[in-house]
Amino acid sequence: MGLTGGGAVYLDETEDGVVLRTANQAVARAQALAKQYTDGNPDASVDAFLHRRREDSGE
């Protein structure tokens, strides 16, 4: 599973049971989910978010 020296494990409960993931696997899963909703949308970037926040605050 890629764990060494007591590495972190993330637990997800699903309809089919329990899924254990390493930190790297959990990050990859989160990135894949985010990409489903933001891919191809330039307004979904961190830079776009920060730009809007600056505009909202008058900076």
Backbone as CSV, one residue per row, in Angstrom:
resi,resn,N_x,N_y,N_z,CA_x,CA_y,CA_z,C_x,C_y,C_z
1,MET,0.824,-1.192,0.000,0.000,0.000,0.000,0.866,1.253,0.000
2,GLY,2.145,1.134,0.163,3.013,2.289,0.103,3.204,3.009,1.421
3,LEU,2.860,2.376,2.527,3.012,3.011,3.839,4.365,2.652,4.432
4,THR,5.016,3.648,4.988,6.268,3.403,5.691,6.266,4.206,6.974
5,GLY,6.759,3.619,8.020,6.893,4.334,9.285,5.601,4.909,9.820
6,GLY,4.507,4.197,9.663,3.238,4.663,10.212,2.607,5.786,9.424
7,GLY,2.690,5.737,8.119,2.101,6.768,7.262,0.602,6.901,7.461
8,ALA,0.068,8.024,7.022,-1.358,8.317,7.181,-2.200,7.457,6.247
9,VAL,-3.357,7.063,6.739,-4.332,6.311,5.956,-5.668,7.028,6.074
10,TYR,-6.353,7.173,4.949,-7.661,7.816,4.931,-8.720,6.768,4.657
11,LEU,-9.798,6.849,5.389,-10.863,5.865,5.343,-12.109,6.503,4.752
12,ASP,-12.653,5.869,3.720,-13.908,6.322,3.115,-14.919,5.197,3.216
13,GLU,-16.110,5.538,3.683,-17.197,4.564,3.717,-18.002,4.713,2.432
14,THR,-18.216,3.606,1.735,-18.993,3.612,0.499,-20.177,2.669,0.654
15,GLU,-21.024,2.631,-0.363,-22.162,1.708,-0.339,-21.691,0.259,-0.290
16,ASP,-20.513,0.007,-0.864,-19.992,-1.356,-0.949,-19.117,-1.757,0.226
17,GLY,-18.767,-0.824,1.078,-17.904,-1.147,2.206,-16.994,0.014,2.551
18,VAL,-15.766,-0.320,2.896,-14.796,0.674,3.346,-13.612,0.681,2.381
19,VAL,-13.123,1.882,2.063,-11.970,2.036,1.187,-10.864,2.724,1.977
20,LEU,-9.679,2.121,1.988,-8.502,2.723,2.614,-7.648,3.338,1.518
21,ARG,-7.171,4.561,1.752,-6.310,5.236,0.789,-5.119,5.853,1.505
22,THR,-3.982,5.869,0.821,-2.832,6.611,1.331,-3.100,8.097,1.093
23,ALA,-2.261,8.946,1.661,-2.421,10.388,1.461,-2.319,10.729,-0.026
24,ASN,-1.355,10.143,-0.725,-1.203,10.418,-2.156,-2.437,9.981,-2.943
25,GLN,-2.990,8.839,-2.596,-4.193,8.360,-3.272,-5.384,9.275,-2.984
26,ALA,-5.501,9.744,-1.752,-6.606,10.633,-1.383,-6.504,11.958,-2.137
27,VAL,-5.300,12.491,-2.271,-5.099,13.740,-3.013,-5.434,13.531,-4.489
28,ALA,-4.974,12.429,-5.064,-5.262,12.143,-6.472,-6.767,12.016,-6.705
29,ARG,-7.454,11.381,-5.780,-8.918,11.226,-5.895,-9.602,12.592,-5.827
30,ALA,-9.181,13.435,-4.880,-9.768,14.772,-4.748,-9.517,15.603,-6.008
31,GLN,-8.317,15.504,-6.564,-8.002,16.247,-7.784,-8.859,15.768,-8.955
32,ALA,-9.064,14.463,-9.051,-9.896,13.913,-10.128,-11.341,14.387,-9.997
33,LEU,-11.854,14.410,-8.776,-13.219,14.888,-8.556,-13.342,16.369,-8.901
34,ALA,-12.373,17.165,-8.476,-12.401,18.601,-8.763,-12.338,18.851,-10.263
35,LYS,-11.536,18.069,-10.968,-11.388,18.246,-12.410,-12.708,18.002,-13.135
36,GLN,-13.512,17.081,-12.629,-14.812,16.800,-13.243,-15.683,18.058,-13.282
37,TYR,-15.565,18.889,-12.274,-16.425,20.063,-12.150,-15.793,21.351,-12.659
38,THR,-14.476,21.371,-12.812,-13.805,22.622,-13.155,-13.038,22.579,-14.462
39,ASP,-12.850,21.424,-15.054,-12.029,21.286,-16.256,-12.556,22.182,-17.377
40,GLY,-11.673,22.990,-17.918,-12.053,23.869,-19.009,-12.737,25.153,-18.580
41,ASN,-12.878,25.385,-17.283,-13.530,26.595,-16.785,-12.469,27.506,-16.171
42,PRO,-12.031,28.539,-16.888,-10.970,29.403,-16.366,-11.368,30.148,-15.094
43,ASP,-12.663,30.332,-14.860,-13.109,31.016,-13.648,-12.997,30.142,-12.411
44,ALA,-12.647,28.873,-12.578,-12.537,27.959,-11.446,-11.117,27.897,-10.884
45,SER,-10.198,28.676,-11.432,-8.815,28.637,-10.956,-8.651,29.435,-9.662
46,VAL,-7.588,29.150,-8.956,-7.271,29.887,-7.729,-7.013,31.352,-8.066
47,ASP,-6.293,31.590,-9.155,-6.004,32.970,-9.555,-7.285,33.754,-9.830
48,ALA,-8.242,33.122,-10.501,-9.516,33.794,-10.783,-10.272,34.076,-9.489
49,PHE,-10.253,33.124,-8.575,-10.915,33.317,-7.284,-10.301,34.498,-6.538
50,LEU,-8.972,34.531,-6.459,-8.295,35.619,-5.748,-8.555,36.963,-6.428
51,HIS,-8.588,36.975,-7.742,-8.882,38.210,-8.475,-10.273,38.738,-8.112
52,ARG,-11.260,37.850,-8.080,-12.623,38.267,-7.713,-12.675,38.773,-6.275
53,ARG,-11.960,38.112,-5.380,-11.949,38.553,-3.976,-11.344,39.946,-3.855
54,ARG,-10.258,40.192,-4.597,-9.636,41.518,-4.563,-10.593,42.575,-5.107
55,GLU,-11.285,42.238,-6.182,-12.261,43.182,-6.733,-13.374,43.462,-5.735
56,ASP,-13.857,42.410,-5.072,-14.936,42.567,-4.093,-14.518,43.440,-2.915
57,SER,-13.235,43.358,-2.537,-12.774,44.116,-1.374,-12.278,45.509,-1.754
58,GLY,-12.249,45.803,-3.057,-11.832,47.124,-3.497,-10.345,47.279,-3.688
59,GLU,-9.611,46.203,-3.690,-8.153,46.295,-3.900,-7.821,46.529,-5.345
